[in-house]
Amino acid sequence: MPTRTLPRQVRDGFPEARPAGEVVADLVGTCRGAGFGPGHALLLAGTCRDEVCLPFVGRLEAVWGPAFHVGSLGGLLMLGRSGLAAAAHHAPEDPGQPQRFVVVACAHVGMDASGTFGYLRREHQTVSSWACGALMAFRDELVVGRLALGFVPADPEMSLLRQRISSALHYGKVPDVVELTQLVADVIADDLDA
């Protein structure tokens, strides 16, 4: 049995974590104040393919309308210039104004009932499983020292995830689950800036 409450463990691991509804409300207020309101800007949603991310994206879409989905495994932004060019063709047109985008991109991690990060018990399953599965698989490869960095055509997203995240790691250090999730969030931010 954990000695801390689950909300406290979330705060300890992720001090800046806030409820999804609060994040969405703040985002909408900030964006509207800058002229990026629904109907005037296209939402680009960059989350992992994991179904546990869908409620968050659903909250965003409830405000912005359908998103142009730009995420991949781990929440990484792998769409590149071609994907961004495709998104540009979907943005609302406002005469005399540039096309506008609101990008929400993030990493995610699960936590099971015992307070263990990296796992959660999904609806209709009897045991906990990895969340984010791609990041946990990557971390396991680091732990056993078998990280395949070549491109695997049958597994393109995981190949690119390994390459992108390994380039941000400190050599010889295996991050814990919280550190890895934070590292991926930083990688996503860096890639978005680039």
N, C-alpha and C positions, 0 to 999 in steps of 0.2 A: 504494500500500500504506500503511495507516495506521501512524503512528509509535507509537501506543499500542495496548495490547491492547483488545479489545472490552469485556471486563468493566470495565477501567479507564475507558473512555469512558462507559459507563453510569454509573459512580460519579461521574465528573466532571460529567455532565449532571444526574444525580439522586442527590445524595449520600446521601439516606435510603433509596434503593432496597434491597430485600431480596428474596431468593427467595420465590416464592409459597408454598411449603410452610411456610416459617418464619413468614410473615405469618398464614397460616391457623392454625397451631398456637398462636401468640401470641394471636390473636383468640379462639380457642376457650377457652384458659386464662383469659383476662381475663373473658370473658362468663360462663363457668361460675362463676367466683368471685363474680360479681355476681348469680347466680341466673337467668341467661339461657342455660340449656343447651338443646341440641337436645331437642325435644319440649315445651319450656316457652316457646319463643319462635319467631316466624316470621322466617326469613331473607328480607330484601328485598335483592335484588341489582341494583345500579345500575351497569351497564357499557354500553359502546358495543355496538351490534349486530354489530360486526366479529367474525368467527369466531375471530380470534386471542385474543379474550377468553374464549372458551368453556372452555378448560382450567382457567383460574382459577376461574370460576364452578363448574365441575365439582368442583374440590377442595372448595369451600365446601359444595356440595350433598352431597358424599360424607359430610360430617360432620353437616350440618343437615337433610338431606332436601331435597325440592324447594323451590326459592325462588319467591317472588312477584317477578317481574321488573319493575323500575321504571326501567330505564335507557332511553336513546334515543341518537340520534347524538351522538358525542362523549362519551357517558357522562352527559350532562346529565339532571337529574331534572325531567322535564316533566309528571309525573303529577298534580301539584297536589292540592288538597283532595279532589277526587272520587276520584282514584287511591288516595290514602292511606286514604280511607274504605272503598274496595273491599278494600284489603289488610287492614283491621281485621276484616273478615268472615272472613278466612282464618286469623287467628292462633289458636294453641291456647288453649283455655279451661282455666284452673286455678281450681277453686272457691276463692273468697275472695281471689283475686289479680287484679291488672289484667292485661289482655292485654299481651304483651311482643313486641317486635320487635328484631331485630338488623339494622342497615342497613349494607351494605358498598357504597360508591359510589366510583367512581374514573374518572379519565381514563386514556388509554393512548397510547402512541406506539411506532412500530416503529423498528428500526435494521437496516440491511442489512449484508451481509458486509463492506462497505468501511468501516463505521462511521458511515454517514450517517443521522442521525435523520430520522424522517418517512417512511421507506421500508422495505420488507422484501420478500423474495422468498417468496411464498406457495407452499405445496405445490401441485404440478401446474401451476405457472406458470414460464415461462422468464425473465421479467424482473421486476425489482422494481416494486412498486406502492405507492401511498400507504398509510400507516397512522399515524394515523387519517385516513382519506380525507376525512371531513367537515371536520376541522380544517385539513387541508392545503388543501382547496378554499377554505375561509374565508380562510386566510392568503393564498392567491393573489389573491383578490379585494381584499384590503388592499393587496398589493404593486402591483397595476395601478390601484388607486384607483377600483374599481367595486364598491362594496358596496351591494347592494340590501337595504334594511332593511324594506321593506314585506312584509306577509304574503302568501304565495303559496299559495292553497288546494291546488294540485297538488303542493306541496312544503312541507307544514306543519312538519315537524321541522327542516329546514334553515333555514326562515324564522325559527323561534323560536330556533334556535342562533345565527344571525347577530345577532338582536336582543339576546339575553342576553349573549353574549360581548362584543359591541361596547360595551355599557354598562359593562363592566369595564376597557376599554382606556384607555390614556393617548392623548389626541388627537394624531394625527400620527405616532405611533410604531408601526412594524410589528414585532411581537415575532418573534424567531427561533422555531424549532420547539420547542425546550426551554422557552423562556419562555412560549409559548402553551400548551403542555401543563400547565405549572405554574399558569398563570393559570386554566385550565379546572378544574383540581383545586381551586383556591381558590373558584371560582364554585360548584362542586358542594357544597363544604363550607358556603359561605354560604347556599345555597338549602336545604340540609338543616337548618341552624340555624333558618332562617326558617320 
